[in-house]
Amino acid sequence: MKKSLFRKILVTIAVFTLAIAIIFVKIILPKKIKSANFTSASATMSNSRLSYYAGVASGTSGQTLITIDGSANPDNDTDHLFIKDTVCFAPSTLVGCRDDIAYTVATVTAVDGTTFNTSAALTTSLEATDFAISTQSGTLSLTFTLTNDIPLDGDILVTIPMADSKDGNDGFPDYGATTALNGFDLNSLATGDVSVTESCGGTFSVAAVTEGSVATDHTIRIDNSTGACAASSVITLTIGDSDTKIINPAPITTSHTQGLADVYTVNVKSRDGSDNTLDQSDMLIAPIEAVFVSVTVDETLSFRICGVKADLSTQEATCFSTPATVCNQATLSVASYAYSVPFGTITSTDTFYNAAQYLLVSTNADAGYAVTIQQTDQMGKDGLACAGNPTDPVTTNCIPDNPGDATLNFDTSDDCDTAANNGLCFSTDSGPVTGDPTFAVKYSVQTNDCDVTPTFCARSAADQEPATPETPQTIISATTPIASSDAFVCWRISVDALQPAGYYYNTVKYIATATF
């Protein structure tokens, strides 16, 4: 009897104890939150280029040459400093750019070099404790898919690495010995510089942007102020905007290899109203040196002179297609060559003899090219210099430049269509490729004193021999790069019955100049 009662008492105690345990586990102990990783998570930098940060060795006021310190800094050469980069020379206190001036890089030395030039001269001399800094900044986009709901009063917390021993919000890039000691500068980022895009219909607002410290990293808190944001919703955070961007770090100072990214971890977590973590993921970002792609294209200028046969066909193979007329001439008196215009023996006076040459020019020069024409002198007997009255062939011993109807000379066009007005003149005509010459001494164009419909609107070549040499005139040109620019140059001569017998000649130069 006593044993049975004792057993009952023990059973009662056991049942009571079990009940108490169940009540404690289910009611008194709080429910543990089960956190998970986001279903997917990615981070994208709009600018992945590391900032440039080098020590200054020298730089003198009034000069453009800068020499950097080749050791013990994030950058110890100019490999990652590019033409047109903006560079600031800052004192070691980083209180701002010297004289509040940022310079543009004009030239950079070869691989592993330590000098570069700015486009403008320095306004003050640099000190050996200064830094040469080229800041690289951008936006950071974080996209993730929720595994758990974010409830009302929940939030999103973003943690961005900060350099432990630097001011993480002064607008200058930071650096450290390792990625654990290095990080990003907030660059005065504010809540209005962070935006949220989500697919759950919640109302998210950026509540705080907090600069880190030696012991903590930067954080951005984004609150959910309406109903739950359901699992499987996609959220994108964009940190930075067109006005304010976070600043990328400079290379780490220990064991950094150019071309090998310094990898940093950005943590994103969603939390409930009690700051318990719901989902979280580490997102890796990898700033790295940019690649300067360059090539040098040689300057090109191709200039060709071709002879023209009497039937207007080319002396040289594949030089030009035969036109119907050249300078209003269906045929020519004589054939020319690339190197000469041999009018031969003139048997008729006060009669025009005609010849032509063909010019073809190609260039890649930005500002195009110009071809000018110049003669050594008027056509002298046996090559002697012309002297005396230029209109009197007996006293000058030369065939003079043709005066045209009245005003033809080296820089004024006039009709050269009266054979009794003796001398040498030239006209120009469109080539089959690109058309009209520059000063339009073309036979069909009225220029200066030429008739409205001239038969041979011409000029004379500028003389090189007078005491005051005449300025060579442009006869064909282009103002942009051009693959093929062409023209015919047509020569015309007539002589007076009193012209002394003999061999007359001069030398004409075509001068092609490209403007790069």
ZICORJO-V565241 format. One record per residue. N is the residue number from 1. RES is the residue in one letter. PHI is phi in degrees with one decimal (none if undefined). OMEGA is omega as a letter, one per 40 degrees, with the letter a starting at -180 (none if undefined). NEAR is the number of other ideal C-beta (glycine too) atoms within 12 Angstrom. Layout:
N:RES:PHI:OMEGA:NEAR / N:RES:PHI:OMEGA:NEAR
This chain:
1:M:none:a:7 / 2:K:-67.6:i:8 / 3:K:-65.6:a:9 / 4:S:-64.2:i:10 / 5:L:-65.0:a:11 / 6:F:-63.7:i:12 / 7:R:-63.2:a:13 / 8:K:-60.4:i:14 / 9:I:-63.7:i:14 / 10:L:-63.7:i:14 / 11:V:-63.3:a:14 / 12:T:-61.4:i:14 / 13:I:-63.2:a:14 / 14:A:-63.7:i:14 / 15:V:-63.1:i:14 / 16:F:-63.0:i:14 / 17:T:-63.9:i:14 / 18:L:-63.9:i:14 / 19:A:-63.8:i:15 / 20:I:-60.7:a:15 / 21:A:-63.5:i:15 / 22:I:-63.4:i:14 / 23:I:-60.4:a:13 / 24:F:-66.9:a:13 / 25:V:-68.3:a:14 / 26:K:-87.0:a:12 / 27:I:-112.5:a:12 / 28:I:-78.0:a:11 / 29:L:-70.4:i:11 / 30:P:-70.7:i:11 / 31:K:-73.1:a:12 / 32:K:-78.9:i:9 / 33:I:-77.0:i:22 / 34:K:-99.8:i:13 / 35:S:-90.5:a:20 / 36:A:-147.8:i:21 / 37:N:-78.2:i:23 / 38:F:-61.0:a:33 / 39:T:-59.3:i:20 / 40:S:-147.5:a:21 / 41:A:-154.2:i:33 / 42:S:-148.9:i:24 / 43:A:-127.9:a:34 / 44:T:-130.6:i:23 / 45:M:-95.6:i:35 / 46:S:-72.2:i:22 / 47:N:-138.4:a:24 / 48:S:-94.4:a:26 / 49:R:-78.8:i:31 / 50:L:-64.8:i:44 / 51:S:-70.8:i:47 / 52:Y:-99.1:a:42 / 53:Y:-148.4:a:44 / 54:A:-130.0:i:44 / 55:G:-77.8:i:35 / 56:V:-94.5:i:35 / 57:A:-97.3:i:29 / 58:S:-163.7:i:23 / 59:G:-176.4:a:34 / 60:T:-108.6:i:19 / 61:S:-55.1:a:20 / 62:G:87.5:i:13 / 63:Q:-117.9:a:20 / 64:T:-110.9:a:24 / 65:L:-81.0:i:29 / 66:I:-119.9:i:42 / 67:T:-113.1:a:26 / 68:I:-99.8:i:41 / 69:D:-74.3:a:28 / 70:G:-89.1:a:20 / 71:S:-156.1:i:14 / 72:A:67.3:i:17 / 73:N:-130.0:i:31 / 74:P:-54.8:i:41 / 75:D:-115.6:a:41 / 76:N:-118.3:i:27 / 77:D:-152.0:a:30 / 78:T:-103.0:a:36 / 79:D:-60.6:a:29 / 80:H:-106.1:i:39 / 81:L:-116.3:a:43 / 82:F:-116.6:i:25 / 83:I:-56.5:a:21 / 84:K:78.2:i:18 / 85:D:-63.8:i:31 / 86:T:-93.6:a:26 / 87:V:-125.9:i:44 / 88:C:-113.1:i:35 / 89:F:-103.4:a:41 / 90:A:-117.3:i:33 / 91:P:-68.1:a:23 / 92:S:-62.1:i:18 / 93:T:-78.3:i:14 / 94:L:52.4:i:26 / 95:V:-90.4:a:17 / 96:G:135.0:i:19 / 97:C:-68.2:i:27 / 98:R:-59.6:a:31 / 99:D:57.3:i:20 / 100:D:55.6:a:13 / 101:I:-118.2:i:22 / 102:A:-107.3:a:24 / 103:Y:-109.0:i:35 / 104:T:-105.3:i:22 / 105:V:-73.0:a:32 / 106:A:-98.8:i:23 / 107:T:-141.9:i:22 / 108:V:-130.9:a:33 / 109:T:-70.1:a:22 / 110:A:-67.4:a:13 / 111:V:-53.9:i:13 / 112:D:66.2:i:16 / 113:G:-79.3:a:23 / 114:T:-127.7:i:28 / 115:T:-132.1:i:29 / 116:F:-151.4:i:38 / 117:N:-119.0:i:25 / 118:T:-94.5:a:34 / 119:S:-73.4:i:20 / 120:A:-120.5:a:20 / 121:A:-68.1:i:19 / 122:L:-63.9:i:29 / 123:T:-92.8:i:21 / 124:T:-149.8:i:20 / 125:S:-74.5:a:20 / 126:L:-89.8:i:37 / 127:E:-107.8:a:23 / 128:A:-66.3:i:18 / 129:T:-95.0:a:19 / 130:D:-75.7:i:35 / 131:F:-121.8:i:41 / 132:A:-102.7:a:51 / 133:I:-125.9:i:44 / 134:S:-118.9:a:43 / 135:T:-78.9:i:35 / 136:Q:-118.2:a:37 / 137:S:-136.4:i:37 / 138:G:-174.5:i:30 / 139:T:-97.4:i:31 / 140:L:-124.4:i:41 / 141:S:-106.2:i:31 / 142:L:-116.9:a:40 / 143:T:-122.5:a:28 / 144:F:-150.6:i:41 / 145:T:-112.4:a:28 / 146:L:-69.3:i:37 / 147:T:-92.7:i:28 / 148:N:-114.9:i:30 / 149:D:-61.2:i:25 / 150:I:-101.2:a:43 / 151:P:-75.8:i:27 / 152:L:-54.2:a:18 / 153:D:73.6:i:21 / 154:G:-79.5:a:38 / 155:D:-153.7:i:35 / 156:I:-121.1:a:44 / 157:L:-121.5:i:35 / 158:V:-108.6:i:45 / 159:T:-118.2:a:29 / 160:I:-116.5:a:45 / 161:P:-59.7:i:40 / 162:M:-126.7:i:37 / 163:A:-67.4:a:42 / 164:D:-65.7:a:24 / 165:S:-108.2:a:20 / 166:K:-122.6:i:33 / 167:D:-77.0:a:25 / 168:G:-85.1:a:37 / 169:N:-149.0:a:28 / 170:D:-106.6:i:23 / 171:G:85.5:i:29 / 172:F:-111.1:i:39 / 173:P:-64.7:a:42 / 174:D:-109.3:i:48 / 175:Y:-151.0:i:42 / 176:G:-156.2:a:30 / 177:A:-69.8:a:24 / 178:T:-136.4:i:22 / 179:T:-65.5:i:33 / 180:A:-65.5:a:20 / 181:L:-101.6:a:23 / 182:N:-113.6:i:39 / 183:G:174.9:a:43 / 184:F:-98.8:i:51 / 185:D:-96.3:a:39 / 186:L:-70.5:i:40 / 187:N:57.9:i:35 / 188:S:63.0:i:23 / 189:L:-60.4:i:35 / 190:A:-120.3:a:22 / 191:T:-59.3:a:23 / 192:G:-71.8:i:17 / 193:D:-95.5:i:25 / 194:V:-118.7:i:36 / 195:S:-122.6:a:25 / 196:V:-126.6:i:36 / 197:T:-123.1:a:19 / 198:E:-141.0:a:29 / 199:S:-111.7:a:19 / 200:C:-105.9:i:27 / 201:G:77.2:i:15 / 202:G:-78.7:i:31 / 203:T:-114.9:a:20 / 204:F:-106.2:i:33 / 205:S:-134.6:i:21 / 206:V:-77.3:a:30 / 207:A:-89.2:a:24 / 208:A:-158.9:i:20 / 209:V:-117.7:a:31 / 210:T:-118.0:i:24 / 211:E:-68.3:i:29 / 212:G:-77.6:i:28 / 213:S:-141.2:i:18 / 214:V:-58.7:a:16 / 215:A:-97.9:a:8 / 216:T:-130.3:i:16 / 217:D:-98.9:i:30 / 218:H:-65.6:i:36 / 219:T:-133.2:i:32 / 220:I:-131.1:a:41 / 221:R:-110.5:a:28 / 222:I:-124.6:a:37 / 223:D:-92.4:i:29 / 224:N:-100.7:a:36 / 225:S:-108.1:i:21 / 226:T:-125.1:a:18 / 227:G:-66.5:a:18 / 228:A:-62.7:i:24 / 229:C:-96.7:a:39 / 230:A:-73.0:i:23 / 231:A:-56.2:a:23 / 232:S:77.4:i:20 / 233:S:-73.8:i:32 / 234:V:-104.4:a:25 / 235:I:-124.3:i:41 / 236:T:-123.5:i:28 / 237:L:-108.2:i:36 / 238:T:-113.8:a:31 / 239:I:-99.8:a:45 / 240:G:103.4:i:35 / 241:D:-141.5:a:23 / 242:S:-66.2:a:12 / 243:D:-95.7:a:13 / 244:T:-126.8:a:26 / 245:K:-128.2:i:31 / 246:I:-75.2:a:47 / 247:I:-99.5:i:46 / 248:N:-68.9:i:47 / 249:P:-71.6:i:50 / 250:A:-80.6:i:42 / 251:P:-59.1:i:39 / 252:I:-65.4:a:34 / 253:T:-90.4:i:27 / 254:T:-121.7:i:18 / 255:S:64.0:i:12 / 256:H:-81.0:i:31 / 257:T:-111.4:i:13 / 258:Q:-59.8:a:25 / 259:G:92.3:i:15 / 260:L:-115.3:a:16 / 261:A:-65.3:i:24 / 262:D:-87.8:a:41 / 263:V:-97.0:a:25 / 264:Y:-120.9:a:38 / 265:T:-111.4:i:25 / 266:V:-106.4:a:39 / 267:N:-102.6:i:30 / 268:V:-127.0:i:43 / 269:K:-138.3:i:37 / 270:S:-103.7:a:48 / 271:R:-136.3:i:30 / 272:D:-86.9:a:28 / 273:G:-66.3:i:19 / 274:S:-103.7:i:14 / 275:D:66.4:i:18 / 276:N:-79.2:a:24 / 277:T:-72.4:i:27 / 278:L:-97.9:i:34 / 279:D:-127.1:i:35 / 280:Q:-160.6:i:28 / 281:S:-152.0:i:32 / 282:D:-91.0:i:23 / 283:M:-115.3:a:32 / 284:L:-94.0:i:22 / 285:I:-125.6:a:37 / 286:A:-133.5:i:23 / 287:P:-64.5:a:43 / 288:I:-151.5:i:27 / 289:E:-63.1:i:31 / 290:A:-76.4:i:24 / 291:V:-113.3:i:13 / 292:F:-89.3:a:19 / 293:V:-95.8:a:7 / 294:S:-143.0:i:12 / 295:V:-152.9:i:6 / 296:T:-107.9:i:5 / 297:V:-99.6:a:11 / 298:D:-60.4:i:11 / 299:E:-69.1:a:17 / 300:T:-124.7:i:19 / 301:L:-147.5:i:26 / 302:S:-115.1:a:23 / 303:F:-134.8:a:27 / 304:R:-130.6:i:28 / 305:I:-113.9:i:35 / 306:C:-121.9:i:34 / 307:G:-78.4:a:32 / 308:V:-124.0:i:41 / 309:K:-74.9:a:25 / 310:A:-62.5:i:25 / 311:D:-88.4:i:20 / 312:L:74.9:i:33 / 313:S:-85.1:a:25 / 314:T:-86.4:i:32 / 315:Q:-73.1:a:30 / 316:E:-102.2:a:21 / 317:A:-67.0:i:9 / 318:T:49.7:i:12 / 319:C:-92.3:i:28 / 320:F:-159.9:i:33 / 321:S:-86.5:a:16 / 322:T:-68.8:i:23 / 323:P:-84.3:i:28 / 324:A:-74.6:i:16 / 325:T:-143.3:i:25 / 326:V:-132.3:a:41 / 327:C:52.0:i:43 / 328:N:71.0:i:33 / 329:Q:-113.1:i:30 / 330:A:-80.6:i:15 / 331:T:-140.9:i:23 / 332:L:-112.9:a:34 / 333:S:-70.3:a:31 / 334:V:-140.6:i:30 / 335:A:-87.4:i:29 / 336:S:-111.7:i:38 / 337:Y:-132.1:i:21 / 338:A:-61.8:a:21 / 339:Y:-115.4:a:15 / 340:S:-161.1:i:20 / 341:V:-124.0:a:36 / 342:P:-89.5:a:22 / 343:F:-67.5:i:30 / 344:G:75.0:a:17 / 345:T:-87.9:i:14 / 346:I:-87.0:a:28 / 347:T:-106.5:a:12 / 348:S:-122.3:i:17 / 349:T:-91.2:a:20 / 350:D:49.4:a:19 / 351:T:-134.8:i:20 / 352:F:-79.7:i:36 / 353:Y:-115.9:a:35 / 354:N:-122.8:i:42 / 355:A:-146.3:a:38 / 356:A:-146.8:i:46 / 357:Q:-129.5:a:47 / 358:Y:-121.0:i:45 / 359:L:-114.2:i:45 / 360:L:-135.9:a:36 / 361:V:-128.8:i:40 / 362:S:-138.9:i:25 / 363:T:-159.3:i:31 / 364:N:-103.5:a:22 / 365:A:-64.3:a:27 / 366:D:-57.1:a:17 / 367:A:-101.0:i:18 / 368:G:81.5:a:28 / 369:Y:-152.7:i:38 / 370:A:-147.0:i:31 / 371:V:-111.1:i:39 / 372:T:-109.9:a:33 / 373:I:-127.8:a:42 / 374:Q:-151.7:i:27 / 375:Q:-115.5:a:38 / 376:T:-63.0:i:25 / 377:D:-172.8:i:35 / 378:Q:-65.1:a:43 / 379:M:-69.9:a:42 / 380:G:-91.7:i:30 / 381:K:-65.9:a:27 / 382:D:56.9:i:16 / 383:G:80.2:i:19 / 384:L:-71.9:i:23 / 385:A:-67.7:i:22 / 386:C:-75.2:i:33 / 387:A:-144.6:i:19 / 388:G:82.3:a:17 / 389:N:-71.4:a:13 / 390:P:-64.5:i:30 / 391:T:-94.9:a:21 / 392:D:-111.4:a:20 / 393:P:-64.0:a:31 / 394:V:-74.1:a:22 / 395:T:-84.1:a:17 / 396:T:-94.2:a:29 / 397:N:53.7:i:28 / 398:C:-150.4:i:40 / 399:I:-91.8:a:41 / 400:P:-77.1:i:40 / 401:D:-66.3:a:39 / 402:N:-71.2:i:41 / 403:P:-82.1:a:29 / 404:G:65.6:i:41 / 405:D:-69.1:i:25 / 406:A:-172.7:a:17 / 407:T:-115.7:a:23 / 408:L:-66.9:i:37 / 409:N:-152.3:a:29 / 410:F:-72.7:a:37 / 411:D:-125.2:i:25 / 412:T:-132.8:a:28 / 413:S:-85.6:i:38 / 414:D:-156.6:i:34 / 415:D:-68.0:i:36 / 416:C:-117.7:a:45 / 417:D:-131.5:i:29 / 418:T:-113.7:a:26 / 419:A:-64.1:i:27 / 420:A:-73.2:i:19 / 421:N:-86.2:a:30 / 422:N:-85.8:i:37 / 423:G:127.9:a:43 / 424:L:-107.4:i:46 / 425:C:-142.1:i:50 / 426:F:-141.3:i:46 / 427:S:-126.5:i:49 / 428:T:-131.9:a:46 / 429:D:-144.3:a:41 / 430:S:-62.3:i:33 / 431:G:-85.0:a:36 / 432:P:-71.8:a:24 / 433:V:-95.5:a:25 / 434:T:-121.3:i:24 / 435:G:101.8:a:21 / 436:D:-61.4:i:25 / 437:P:-66.4:a:40 / 438:T:-70.2:a:31 / 439:F:-86.6:i:31 / 440:A:54.8:i:29 / 441:V:-81.9:i:47 / 442:K:-64.6:a:37 / 443:Y:-57.1:a:37 / 444:S:-97.8:a:25 / 445:V:-116.4:i:30 / 446:Q:-77.8:i:18 / 447:T:-138.4:a:31 / 448:N:54.4:a:24 / 449:D:-94.5:i:24 / 450:C:-69.7:i:33 / 451:D:-63.9:i:23 / 452:V:-60.5:i:12 / 453:T:-126.4:a:15 / 454:P:-71.2:i:31 / 455:T:-91.5:i:28 / 456:F:-158.5:i:44 / 457:C:-81.0:a:40 / 458:A:-139.1:i:52 / 459:R:-142.7:i:48 / 460:S:-107.9:i:42 / 461:A:-73.8:i:43 / 462:A:-64.5:a:31 / 463:D:-84.6:i:35 / 464:Q:-91.0:a:25 / 465:E:-84.1:a:25 / 466:P:-57.5:i:20 / 467:A:-55.9:i:8 / 468:T:-113.8:a:10 / 469:P:-56.9:i:16 / 470:E:-80.2:a:26 / 471:T:-72.9:i:18 / 472:P:-57.5:a:27 / 473:Q:-104.8:i:32 / 474:T:-75.5:i:32 / 475:I:-108.9:i:45 / 476:I:-155.4:a:43 / 477:S:-161.5:i:34 / 478:A:-146.3:a:34 / 479:T:-106.5:i:17 / 480:T:-138.0:i:17 / 481:P:-56.7:a:24 / 482:I:-148.5:a:28 / 483:A:-78.1:a:18 / 484:S:-150.7:i:25 / 485:S:-125.5:a:38 / 486:D:-143.6:i:38 / 487:A:-166.9:i:45 / 488:F:-97.2:i:45 / 489:V:-111.6:a:41 / 490:C:-109.8:a:46 / 491:W:-103.0:a:46 / 492:R:-136.2:a:47 / 493:I:-141.4:i:42 / 494:S:-144.3:a:34 / 495:V:-128.0:i:35 / 496:D:-82.3:i:26 / 497:A:-64.5:i:18 / 498:L:-91.1:a:16 / 499:Q:-62.4:a:27 / 500:P:-59.6:i:21 / 501:A:-65.1:i:17 / 502:G:153.0:a:20 / 503:Y:-103.7:a:20 / 504:Y:-112.0:i:32 / 505:Y:-162.7:i:25 / 506:N:-150.3:i:34 / 507:T:-124.2:i:21 / 508:V:-108.2:i:34 / 509:K:-115.5:i:21 / 510:Y:-95.5:a:35 / 511:I:-116.1:i:28 / 512:A:-98.6:a:31 / 513:T:-128.2:i:23 / 514:A:-95.3:i:29 / 515:T:-111.0:a:20 / 516:F:-97.0:none:16
